[in-house]
Each structure stands twice: as structure tokens, then as C-alpha cells.
Amino acid sequence: MERMNSGGSSIRRRSLSISSHVSHHTDNDGENESVSEAGDIGDRALQSKRFSESNSFRLSFDNRSEKDTVVSIPEEHRLHPNSSVRPLPPAFTSLSPLSTDGIVGSEDTEHDSPKGLPELLDYTSCMVQLAVFGILGVLTRYLLQKLFGPEVAHVTSDQTILYVDLPSNMIGSFLMGWFGVVFKRDISQVSEHLAIAITTGYLGSLTTFSGWNQKMLELSVSGHWLFASLGFLLGLFLVAYSIQFGIETAKGFRWLLHWLSISSGNDGNKINYKVDSYRRQLIVMVMFLVILGILWGVSGALVKAEFKHGGNAAQLWFACMVGPMGVWIRWFLARLNGRGLGKEEFFKWIPFGTLIANVSAASIMAALACVKNAVNTRDCDTVVAGIQFGLMGCLSTVSTFAAEFNAMRESSHPWRAYAYAIITVCVSFSLGILIYCIPVWTKGFDIDT
């Protein structure tokens, strides 16, 4: 008897140990995936939303079916007026896996169906909003370059570690702390597309990793290796501090709003402008289609007028025309975040979508710089600079990178944040040396830095 008891307790200990190990392993996988998805998950956000809506409808339909099913209860288990209440047998209670709340709630949701646009129109609406906010991000980045650059404030330049895109990277990371971390869920409750457009579209296009990497390559090619190294270190520090400062100020602002709503007796959490119906989503899609048409039309007309003269104006408007394509590519690549490598999903903590977008954009920008130096004509300069500033600038991002870096730094494995930053910077810079610096040195191009 004692042997049986000891054997049973041993089995229980082993099963508890195994379940604890499985739970711990699952928790680690969950944390790795959530950290990797801190910045963006691409079109998976729309797919998960549609799945939850259809699953909710299917669940309510299944509840209805089970509620209407006639179940035969044995005579000895039926309740009679003069008998005491007896519990149902296990065989009967196991027939319904749903809770009482789920069955009762099905009466209210039986007529509900997934709302909103069909899948194709839903994707179209999201991509149109991404394009509009991406163009706005390009325009804002250009204005910040001019404002803080040598022409106005004399803060940034191409010859120092304070590169010209540093203000836009800092401001974009700060705003990512507000709208991509603290208030993203609140914005998503109004419109999921709007949350994606602000974070992936606007803030992703406002910030650029490829421009940052290219400026450090240009410093290196002239022999300023120390400046290039300090430019990466200072840029990473300022970007990391910017998003942290954004999160802290956004939390303070949220607390202030909550305190004001309590003191005034208003419900500050009530949302009255949720874009969740077919009609509202269709109106929003048409509105953004009109805005995108106007932006593209104006940009195309200005490119046609300014192209023969070249210069910054023609480059800017050409960048506005091609910028949305970079946003769309980055959005689709973001679906790789949190997936890992292979069937075993190795290195799940690395956001491979963002990493691929940043490294590929930095490499292509370096190659385009070589093309511009080799051809050296006004028309080529206009087209190449427009693609660099628009397409490559929107394909790469610092705000999403900063959100992922911050999430890793606050996780149970903070070293991963620095490993991720080192991988991104070293791979991009090394490929840039092979693609840009070595051809410049061997061909003897005249580089003005």
C-alpha cells in the first residue's frame, strides 16, 4: 500500500514538474512573440480581426444550435415537484463545453454577423490610408530636414554626427511612444486602420533607418570612421530615450485625462465615433481615396513642372509619388515579426520583418548612391534621390525599430535589445561598405561630404 502511495506521489511530482516545464516554455514563447510583435505585425492585424469577428459569429451560431438541441434526460435524473434537486450526472454535464454565460449570451448575439467591408475592400481601405499617411510622413521628414538643417537652425549637417534625419527619427520615436504604445489600443477601438496608418504609415515614413545608415557610410568613405561610429551610438541613444520619454509623457497625459474625467463626472472611456459599420468604413475609404488621388495628382503635376530644372523640389515630389510603395512593402514584411525561422520557429524574439526591411532598404540606398555617382546627370540625380528619400526612406523605419528595442529592453531578457540593435546596424553598415564604399574607393568617384 505504501509502495502504491509512494508511486502515485512520484508520478504526481513528475507530472507537476513536466507541466511546470511546459508552462514555462510556453510563457517564454509567448513573451518572445509579443516582444517581436511590439512594433508591427503587418496585414496579420486585419486577418486576426476578421478571424475574431467570424469566430464570434460562429460561436454564437453554435451556441444556438446546442441550445435548441433536444437532450434526453433519464427519468431518474429529472426533477419532480416534490423531490429535492439533484445534480446532473457527469455524462450529461460533459455534453456542453460552453459556460452558462456563453449559452445565455447567445440569445443576444445570434443575429450578429461580421460587420464592415468585405475582405478585398478592407485591404484596399487599409492600403489607401497607409499611402496617405506615408506621403504625409515624407513631407514632414523633408520639412524637419530643412528646419534643423544648415539652411535654418544649423543643428544638423552631412559633415557631423548629427545627421540630417536625426530630428525626424527622434520626433517619430517620441510620437511612437504616444500613438504606438500607450494610446494605440484606444485608437484601434475607433478604427483599426487608423491605428495602422498612424504607426506604420506616418511614423514609419517620418523616420528612416536607410538615410541614417547612408549618412554614416558617407562619413566613412571620406575617412571619418570615428564620426560614423559615434553617429550610430548617439543616434541609438537618442532614439531609445525619445521613445521612453514619449511613453512616460503619454502615461502622464492619460492619467491627467482620467483625473479630469473623474473630477467632472464624465465617462472618459466612452467612444462615440467607432468606425465599425459597413457604411462608415465605406465613407472613410472613399474619403482617403480622394485624398490620395489629390496628393498623387498634385505631386505628379509638380514633378512634371520641376523635373527639367532638377533640385530638391523635383526630388521631393517624386519621393511623394513612390513613397507609398515603400510603406506597403514594409507593411507586408511586418507579417514575419514574431514568426521565427523555419518550422521550429528559432529566434522568435527577432522581428525579422523589420530587420529585412531596414537592411534591404539600406543596401538598396547604398547601391543607388553608387548609380548616382557613376551616371552623374541631373535627371538621374532627381530620380535616384527621389527613390532614396521616398521609397527607401519609407521602406526602412526607426520608430518601429525603437518600439521593438524598448519592448526587448523591458522584457525578461534585456540583452536581446542590444543584440538586435547590433545585428541591424552591423549587417546594414557592412553591406553598405561592400556596396558603396569599396566602389567609391576603387573607381575614384568625387564625393562631396
Buried (B, 14 or more C-beta within 10 A) or exposed (E): EEEEEEEEEEEEEEEEEEEEEEEEEEEBBEBBBEBBBBBBBBBBBBBEBBEEBEEBBEBBBEBBEBBEEEEEEEEEEEEEEEEEEEEEEEEBEEEBEBEEEBBEBBEEBEEEEBEBBEEEBBBBBBBBBBBBBBBBBBBBBBEBBBBBBBEEEEBBBBBBBBBBBBBBBBBBBBBBBBBBBBBBEEBBBBBBBBBBBBBBBBBBBBBBBBBBBBBBBBBBBBEBEEBBBBBBEBBBEBBBBBBBBBBEBBBEEBEEEEEEBEEEEEEEEEEEEEBEEEEBBBEBBEEBBEBBEEBBEEBBEBBEEBBEEBEBBBBBBBBBBBBBBBBBBBBBBBBBBBBBEEEEEEBBBBBBBBBBBBBBBBBBBBBBBBEBBEEEEEEBBBBBBBBBBBBBBBBBBBBBBBBBBBBBBEBEBEEBBEBBBEEBBEBBBEBBBEBBBEBBEEEEBEBEE
